Every structure is written in C-alpha cells, then in structure tokens.
C-alpha cells in the first residue's frame, strides 16, 4: 500500500493528486472506514473457511471460475494482461486469490465479526486492505469522487463563497489525524467543504422547481401490480379473465401460478412499450399483455402521483440530476487522468 500512495492519479488546475490524497479525502468523508471494515471482515471470513466453515464454497474449481469472471469483467483475458494489472496495483497472485475466496464466501452469505486490527499482522492487514480496495473497485470510485471535488473547486475559482456556509461544512469534517500532512489535509478539507457549498448552490429550491417543471411528465410516479407469463396466449387469457370475468389480479396470479410483484417507478424508467400505454392509464386500469424483457406481462395500475417539487422523492431526484450534470461537465473539462482507471 505504501508504494501506491505516492503514485499520481489525476491533475486539476496544475495540482497533482495521488492515491494517498484519494484515501485521505475518503477518510475525512468517513468513507475509508467502510473499506477497512470490509477488509477486516474478509480476513475473519477467510479464517473461518480455513477452519472448515464454508470451505466447500472455495474449491479450486470455484476460485478458478470466479477468477475468470473477474478477468473478463475487466478485459484482462490474456495472462500477460492479468499479470500487468496485478503488478500495476502492487498485488500478488496469492493475495488476489484470497480476495476471490472471500468474494465467493460473501456471495454465499458467509459473514463474520470483523477481526480487530490490533490482533492482525500489520503486513497481512495492509495486503488485505489494498486488495479489498482495488478488487472491489472502491479505490477507483473514491478517486472519481475526489476528482469531482477538485473539478468543482477549479470551476468555482475565485467566486465568493458564504463564509458561514463554509464554516458550517468544515465543522463537520474531523481534525487532521496524527501523522498526516496537515497542510494537505486542510486543502482536501476545504475542497470538500467547497464542494458541499456548490451542492447547496446547484441544488437550490428554485433550480429544483425549474427542473421538476421541465420533467413533470417523465417524473410522474406510477405504482403497479405486475404479472409475468410464459407466452402471449397465457397473458391474453389472464387479461380476459380480468376484463370479462371480473377476476382480480390476485386471483389470476393464483390460477396461473404466477408471482404478483408490486413496485413504484418513474414513467421515464419504464420501457417504451409500457410507457406509451401507461401515459393515459388511470388507477384500476389493467394494461397488456405486453412483451417486455423476453416475458409477457400484465400491469395493473394502482396509483399515479404527479411530479411536484414539494414531493421529497421527486426533489431528491431533481437534485441528483442537477448535481450529476454539473459534476460530469466539470470533470470532463478540468480533470486530466494520469492513472489508467
């Protein structure tokens, strides 16, 4: 881990940020502790498996299969590519294989109380922490979050920021840990506080109201009961049972041995074939059968909720959209990646 910390990740406005900065920034946001907790939990889970608890899930065949999936997910199909990837991150084939075992155990629901850091060998824990951060892709995600903050800081430039707002956001950041570069920590802390100020500005009530007004049709929320059938004939028969025989969706589900699913979505989250039919539908209407995702489905409309800025669910979506649009633009314009993420 120590060798990686000094490696540059990206530059913004002439300032170079390293993996050490990425981890420090994640720490002051409270996000690095999540990675360390998972690393300690992974060591404990692996120790249990080595004592025979869940060891059957990590056979050589299972580990090889998971390793192949891991490689294909990352485009590392050639052995040389895999070796270069491990070398680039400072990982060994052995530590990677241990992470694959932990990942398999987790996928089968095996958990454990995290091992206490004081009970762990320092070198062993450092390796486990690095492989967890890298293989989970959390380290790359944290790098992107720091890039967002650096980009917003550069975009804001010398524009005045409310001292009260800055002070309030800085108050929520923990003090510099002992042993860390205080000046660098202060830079990252001010960057985080400035980012939160930019969030307040970008996601102002007036901006949210304007965006919700523009997306008032797309962001209507619709609640459904949904039945899925193996073919169109079965779907049509079910629709006729409802329309002509007066059966409820629950009765049709029972007779067709189909699982009734309930859910709520925004209109723009629906597939086009469904969205077109839902636009004019009212609560109580049954739509379909419609072929969606290789299955034939019936939709019973339960409720429609208009999109308003006073609705906290809609307001959160608007704020997320506003922030994502601004951040994506600034990162594209202001960040120069050095590390090949």
RODO-2510 file (C-alpha; in nm, 4 decimals, decimal comma):
residues 341
     n   res          X          Y          Z
     1     x     0,0000     0,0000     0,0000
     2     x     0,2770     0,2441     0,0911
     3     x     0,4340     0,2347    -0,2567
     4     x     0,0973     0,3050    -0,4196
     5     x     0,0183     0,6078    -0,2026
     6     x     0,2653     0,8342    -0,3815
     7     x     0,1526     0,7359    -0,7314
     8     x    -0,0270     1,0188    -0,9200
     9     x    -0,3896     0,9628    -1,0174
    10     x    -0,5007     1,2855    -1,1855
    11     x    -0,4243     1,6548    -1,2142
    12     x    -0,6599     1,9515    -1,1836
    13     x    -0,5575     2,3120    -1,2325
    14     x    -0,1901     2,2221    -1,2170
    15     x    -0,2296     2,0313    -0,8887
    16     x    -0,1441     1,6607    -0,8885
    17     x    -0,3443     1,4234    -0,6696
    18     x    -0,2075     1,0887    -0,5545
    19     x    -0,3651     0,7700    -0,4249
    20     x    -0,2670     0,8937    -0,0796
    21     x    -0,4847     1,2010    -0,1397
    22     x    -0,7694     0,9778    -0,2568
    23     x    -0,7554     0,7760     0,0652
    24     x    -0,7139     1,0825     0,2870
    25     x    -1,0116     1,2533     0,1235
    26     x    -1,2189     0,9364     0,1613
    27     x    -1,1188     0,9277     0,5267
    28     x    -1,2313     1,2810     0,6021
    29     x    -1,5658     1,1997     0,4331
    30     x    -1,5962     0,8887     0,6507
    31     x    -1,5825     0,6503     0,3549
    32     x    -1,2424     0,4844     0,4009
    33     x    -1,3511     0,3247     0,7270
    34     x    -1,6071     0,1224     0,5283
    35     x    -1,3267    -0,0280     0,3185
    36     x    -1,1112    -0,1092     0,6212
    37     x    -1,4081    -0,2701     0,7953
    38     x    -1,4715    -0,4937     0,4935
    39     x    -1,1025    -0,5878     0,4784
    40     x    -1,1076    -0,6929     0,8445
    41     x    -1,4340    -0,8794     0,7926
    42     x    -1,2856    -1,0545     0,4890
    43     x    -0,9875    -1,1784     0,6880
    44     x    -1,2203    -1,3157     0,9549
    45     x    -1,4435    -1,4887     0,6980
    46     x    -1,1406    -1,6466     0,5306
    47     x    -1,0084    -1,7656     0,8669
    48     x    -1,3437    -1,9324     0,9375
    49     x    -1,3336    -2,1073     0,5995
    50     x    -0,9823    -2,2323     0,6688
    51     x    -1,1221    -2,3864     0,9891
    52     x    -1,3829    -2,5653     0,7790
    53     x    -1,6798    -2,3251     0,7991
    54     x    -1,7866    -2,2724     0,4392
    55     x    -1,4707    -2,4217     0,2949
    56     x    -1,6759    -2,6131     0,0384
    57     x    -1,7615    -2,2858    -0,1353
    58     x    -1,3982    -2,2117    -0,2216
    59     x    -1,2844    -2,5203    -0,4078
    60     x    -1,0097    -2,4773    -0,6662
    61     x    -1,2714    -2,5054    -0,9412
    62     x    -1,4933    -2,2373    -0,7846
    63     x    -1,1996    -1,9997    -0,7361
    64     x    -1,0815    -2,0525    -1,0944
    65     x    -1,4310    -1,9821    -1,2291
    66     x    -1,4645    -1,6640    -1,0196
    67     x    -1,1160    -1,5580    -1,1297
    68     x    -1,2116    -1,5959    -1,4950
    69     x    -1,5256    -1,3895    -1,4388
    70     x    -1,3188    -1,1218    -1,2652
    71     x    -1,0739    -1,1065    -1,5557
    72     x    -1,3428    -1,0889    -1,8232
    73     x    -1,5269    -0,8156    -1,6341
    74     x    -1,2103    -0,6058    -1,6561
    75     x    -1,0961    -0,7057    -2,0042
    76     x    -0,7955    -0,8998    -1,8712
    77     x    -0,8387    -1,2099    -2,0836
    78     x    -0,4683    -1,2705    -2,1598
    79     x    -0,2464    -1,3992    -1,8808
    80     x     0,0043    -1,1223    -1,9500
    81     x    -0,2699    -0,8592    -1,9079
    82     x    -0,3644    -1,0053    -1,5710
    83     x    -0,0039    -1,0096    -1,4564
    84     x     0,0467    -0,6487    -1,5641
    85     x    -0,2725    -0,5450    -1,3846
    86     x    -0,1590    -0,7092    -1,0611
    87     x     0,1871    -0,5545    -1,0886
    88     x     0,0404    -0,2113    -1,1576
    89     x    -0,1602    -0,2196    -0,8367
    90     x     0,1154    -0,3808    -0,6314
    91     x    -0,0843    -0,7001    -0,5787
    92     x     0,0330    -1,0600    -0,5864
    93     x    -0,1473    -1,3558    -0,7400
    94     x    -0,1748    -1,5022    -0,3909
    95     x    -0,3486    -1,2008    -0,2336
    96     x    -0,5790    -1,1769    -0,5360
    97     x    -0,6722    -1,5449    -0,4992
    98     x    -0,7506    -1,4856    -0,1312
    99     x    -0,9814    -1,1999    -0,2278
   100     x    -1,1592    -1,4264    -0,4778
   101     x    -1,2160    -1,6770    -0,1946
   102     x    -1,3551    -1,4039     0,0301
   103     x    -1,5798    -1,2821    -0,2521
   104     x    -1,7150    -1,6334    -0,3048
   105     x    -1,7803    -1,6794     0,0658
   106     x    -1,9650    -1,3495     0,0810
   107     x    -2,1734    -1,4436    -0,2244
   108     x    -2,2915    -1,7496    -0,0312
   109     x    -2,3919    -1,5369     0,2668
   110     x    -2,1000    -1,6269     0,4925
   111     x    -2,0182    -1,3383     0,7255
   112     x    -1,8160    -1,2885     1,0407
   113     x    -1,7377    -1,0313     1,3024
   114     x    -1,4501    -0,8198     1,1667
   115     x    -1,1097    -0,9110     1,3038
   116     x    -0,9706    -0,6472     1,5403
   117     x    -0,6858    -0,4519     1,3830
   118     x    -0,4744    -0,4976     1,6942
   119     x    -0,4972    -0,8742     1,6545
   120     x    -0,3796    -0,8690     1,2911
   121     x    -0,0324    -0,8842     1,1485
   122     x     0,0376    -0,5347     1,0138
   123     x     0,1709    -0,6573     0,6800
   124     x    -0,1119    -0,9067     0,6339
   125     x    -0,3733    -0,6419     0,7049
   126     x    -0,2098    -0,3909     0,4668
   127     x    -0,2255    -0,6503     0,1871
   128     x    -0,5872    -0,7382     0,2672
   129     x    -0,6832    -0,3698     0,2720
   130     x    -0,5177    -0,2981    -0,0622
   131     x    -0,6681    -0,5982    -0,2392
   132     x    -1,0142    -0,5205    -0,0980
   133     x    -0,9963    -0,1559    -0,2074
   134     x    -0,8711    -0,2421    -0,5560
   135     x    -1,0687    -0,5558    -0,6415
   136     x    -1,3973    -0,4137    -0,5124
   137     x    -1,3334    -0,1105    -0,7376
   138     x    -1,3885     0,1110    -0,4340
   139     x    -1,0480     0,2753    -0,4756
   140     x    -1,1383     0,3818    -0,8286
   141     x    -1,4795     0,5083    -0,7156
   142     x    -1,3129     0,7116    -0,4410
   143     x    -1,0700     0,8563    -0,6961
   144     x    -1,3653     0,9708    -0,9053
   145     x    -1,5230     1,1354    -0,6017
   146     x    -1,2070     1,3292    -0,5276
   147     x    -1,1843     1,4282    -0,8962
   148     x    -1,5387     1,5654    -0,8732
   149     x    -1,4420     1,7826    -0,5797
   150     x    -1,1221     1,9038    -0,7427
   151     x    -1,3087     1,9865    -1,0638
   152     x    -1,5790     2,1815    -0,8808
   153     x    -1,3135     2,3707    -0,6858
   154     x    -1,1403     2,4685    -1,0109
   155     x    -1,4705     2,5664    -1,1724
   156     x    -1,5648     2,7857    -0,8786
   157     x    -1,2312     2,9666    -0,8904
   158     x    -1,2336     3,2927    -0,7016
   159     x    -1,6116     3,3270    -0,6821
   160     x    -1,7133     3,4292    -0,3313
   161     x    -1,8388     3,1540    -0,1044
   162     x    -2,0511     3,2212     0,2011
   163     x    -1,8113     3,2144     0,4990
   164     x    -2,0942     3,0870     0,7175
   165     x    -2,1689     2,8008     0,4795
   166     x    -1,8001     2,7107     0,4515
   167     x    -1,7598     2,7191     0,8282
   168     x    -2,0662     2,5004     0,8757
   169     x    -1,9420     2,2378     0,6323
   170     x    -1,5866     2,2487     0,7679
   171     x    -1,7228     2,1906     1,1174
   172     x    -1,8482     1,8512     1,0036
   173     x    -1,5010     1,7370     0,8938
   174     x    -1,2858     1,5623     1,1554
   175     x    -0,9493     1,7163     1,2514
   176     x    -0,6321     1,6061     1,0790
   177     x    -0,5219     1,2632     1,2084
   178     x    -0,1886     1,2441     1,3832
   179     x     0,0973     1,1786     1,1438
   180     x    -0,0724     1,3159     0,8314
   181     x     0,0388     1,6211     0,6348
   182     x    -0,1675     1,8975     0,7991
   183     x    -0,1375     2,1369     0,5049
   184     x    -0,2501     1,8754     0,2518
   185     x    -0,5317     1,7667     0,4811
   186     x    -0,6513     2,1271     0,5120
   187     x    -0,6512     2,1583     0,1310
   188     x    -0,8667     1,8457     0,0947
   189     x    -1,0958     1,9537     0,3787
   190     x    -1,1546     2,2958     0,2208
   191     x    -1,2163     2,1218    -0,1102
   192     x    -1,4822     1,9009     0,0481
   193     x    -1,6491     2,1947     0,2206
   194     x    -1,6414     2,3943    -0,1037
   195     x    -1,7990     2,1029    -0,2868
   196     x    -2,0835     2,0910    -0,0345
   197     x    -2,1339     2,4657    -0,0805
   198     x    -2,1525     2,4069    -0,4563
   199     x    -2,4134     2,1365    -0,3959
   200     x    -2,6229     2,3878    -0,1998
   201     x    -2,5904     2,6382    -0,4831
   202     x    -2,6537     2,3926    -0,7684
   203     x    -2,9472     2,2256    -0,5980
   204     x    -3,1231     2,5404    -0,4805
   205     x    -3,5024     2,5281    -0,4369
   206     x    -3,5523     2,7449    -0,7458
   207     x    -3,3317     2,5190    -0,9591
   208     x    -3,5164     2,2110    -0,8366
   209     x    -3,8546     2,3680    -0,9092
   210     x    -3,7478     2,4630    -1,2620
   211     x    -3,6192     2,1150    -1,3401
   212     x    -3,9266     1,9409    -1,1978
   213     x    -4,1487     2,1663    -1,4105
   214     x    -3,9484     2,0678    -1,7197
   215     x    -3,9699     1,6948    -1,6345
   216     x    -4,3234     1,6888    -1,4955
   217     x    -4,4373     1,4137    -1,7333
   218     x    -4,1246     1,1961    -1,7108
   219     x    -4,1255     1,2064    -1,3305
   220     x    -4,4831     1,1031    -1,2682
   221     x    -4,4618     0,8065    -1,0299
   222     x    -4,6748     0,5035    -1,1081
   223     x    -4,7407     0,2094    -0,8761
   224     x    -4,8133    -0,1285    -1,0369
   225     x    -4,9090    -0,4804    -0,9656
   226     x    -4,7370    -0,6920    -1,2301
   227     x    -4,7862    -1,0488    -1,3513
   228     x    -4,5423    -1,2279    -1,5782
   229     x    -4,6409    -1,5110    -1,8149
   230     x    -4,4536    -1,7612    -2,0284
   231     x    -4,6268    -1,6666    -2,3563
   232     x    -4,8735    -1,4246    -2,5169
   233     x    -5,1651    -1,6712    -2,5119
   234     x    -5,1436    -1,7116    -2,1359
   235     x    -5,1170    -1,3336    -2,0992
   236     x    -5,4263    -1,2737    -2,3162
   237     x    -5,6226    -1,5349    -2,1234
   238     x    -5,5334    -1,3617    -1,7976
   239     x    -5,6344    -1,0212    -1,9359
   240     x    -5,9731    -1,1627    -2,0458
   241     x    -6,0279    -1,3158    -1,7021
   242     x    -5,9901    -0,9696    -1,5518
   243     x    -6,1849    -0,7750    -1,8166
   244     x    -6,4730    -1,0182    -1,8786
   245     x    -6,4907    -1,2413    -1,5713
   246     x    -6,4151    -0,9719    -1,3167
   247     x    -6,1293    -1,1603    -1,1559
   248     x    -5,8770    -0,9678    -0,9505
   249     x    -5,5094    -0,9658    -1,0282
   250     x    -5,4512    -1,1748    -0,7170
   251     x    -5,6998    -1,4393    -0,8364
   252     x    -5,5422    -1,4524    -1,1802
   253     x    -5,1979    -1,4861    -1,0210
   254     x    -5,3171    -1,7823    -0,8143
   255     x    -5,4818    -1,9645    -1,1048
   256     x    -5,1890    -1,9002    -1,3412
   257     x    -4,9327    -1,9835    -1,0711
   258     x    -4,7656    -1,6502    -1,1418
   259     x    -4,5949    -1,4343    -0,8805
   260     x    -4,7635    -1,0976    -0,8252
   261     x    -4,4993    -0,8251    -0,7973
   262     x    -4,5642    -0,4760    -0,6656
   263     x    -4,3490    -0,1741    -0,7433
   264     x    -4,3339     0,2005    -0,7978
   265     x    -4,1349     0,3655    -1,0762
   266     x    -4,0989     0,6954    -1,2559
   267     x    -4,2528     0,6977    -1,6033
   268     x    -3,9148     0,7515    -1,7704
   269     x    -3,7851     0,4332    -1,6063
   270     x    -4,0350     0,2196    -1,7957
   271     x    -3,9560     0,0570    -2,1281
   272     x    -4,1011     0,2448    -2,4240
   273     x    -4,3672    -0,0195    -2,4987
   274     x    -4,5010     0,0070    -2,1445
   275     x    -4,4602     0,3828    -2,1044
   276     x    -4,6742     0,4592    -2,4122
   277     x    -4,9602     0,2501    -2,2721
   278     x    -4,9284     0,3928    -1,9198
   279     x    -4,9388     0,7600    -2,0210
   280     x    -5,3193     0,7708    -2,0330
   281     x    -5,3898     0,4978    -1,7802
   282     x    -5,5792     0,5565    -1,4573
   283     x    -5,5697     0,3713    -1,1242
   284     x    -5,7561     0,0456    -1,1679
   285     x    -5,6704     0,0056    -1,5369
   286     x    -5,5036    -0,3181    -1,6493
   287     x    -5,2505    -0,2855    -1,9286
   288     x    -5,1292    -0,5647    -2,1501
   289     x    -5,0298    -0,8227    -2,2251
   290     x    -4,7045    -0,6583    -2,3325
   291     x    -4,3803    -0,8347    -2,4254
   292     x    -4,1027    -0,6914    -2,2087
   293     x    -3,7578    -0,8359    -2,1457
   294     x    -3,8402    -1,1719    -2,3001
   295     x    -4,1541    -1,2162    -2,0877
   296     x    -4,5218    -1,1341    -2,1392
   297     x    -4,6540    -0,9063    -1,8657
   298     x    -4,9780    -0,7590    -1,7352
   299     x    -4,9705    -0,4305    -1,5433
   300     x    -5,2445    -0,3219    -1,3026
   301     x    -5,2129     0,0499    -1,2283
   302     x    -5,2507     0,1110    -0,8545
   303     x    -5,1681     0,4807    -0,8219
   304     x    -5,0320     0,7791    -1,0136
   305     x    -4,8501     1,0592    -0,8310
   306     x    -4,7875     1,3882    -1,0106
   307     x    -4,4351     1,5261    -1,0070
   308     x    -4,4037     1,8278    -0,7758
   309     x    -4,1023     1,9934    -0,6183
   310     x    -4,2677     1,9564    -0,2776
   311     x    -4,2521     1,5775    -0,3099
   312     x    -3,9249     1,4769    -0,1347
   313     x    -3,8766     1,1767    -0,3660
   314     x    -3,9012     1,3961    -0,6764
   315     x    -3,6934     1,6725    -0,5169
   316     x    -3,4142     1,4245    -0,4421
   317     x    -3,4173     1,3020    -0,8000
   318     x    -3,4051     1,6583    -0,9320
   319     x    -3,1154     1,7483    -0,7007
   320     x    -2,9262     1,4357    -0,8047
   321     x    -2,9802     1,5147    -1,1722
   322     x    -2,8694     1,8765    -1,1341
   323     x    -2,5546     1,7802    -0,9467
   324     x    -2,4665     1,4925    -1,1785
   325     x    -2,4965     1,7148    -1,4855
   326     x    -2,2710     1,9827    -1,3397
   327     x    -2,0146     1,7410    -1,1995
   328     x    -1,9897     1,5398    -1,5207
   329     x    -1,9292     1,8568    -1,7219
   330     x    -1,6630     1,9938    -1,4893
   331     x    -1,4771     1,6630    -1,4580
   332     x    -1,4687     1,6236    -1,8364
   333     x    -1,3331     1,9768    -1,8785
   334     x    -1,0907     2,0030    -1,5854
   335     x    -0,9529     1,6609    -1,4895
   336     x    -0,6547     1,5007    -1,6615
   337     x    -0,6244     1,1377    -1,5600
   338     x    -0,2765     1,0020    -1,5087
   339     x    -0,3644     0,6600    -1,3725
   340     x    -0,5444     0,4407    -1,6297
   341     x    -0,8761     0,3987    -1,4474
***
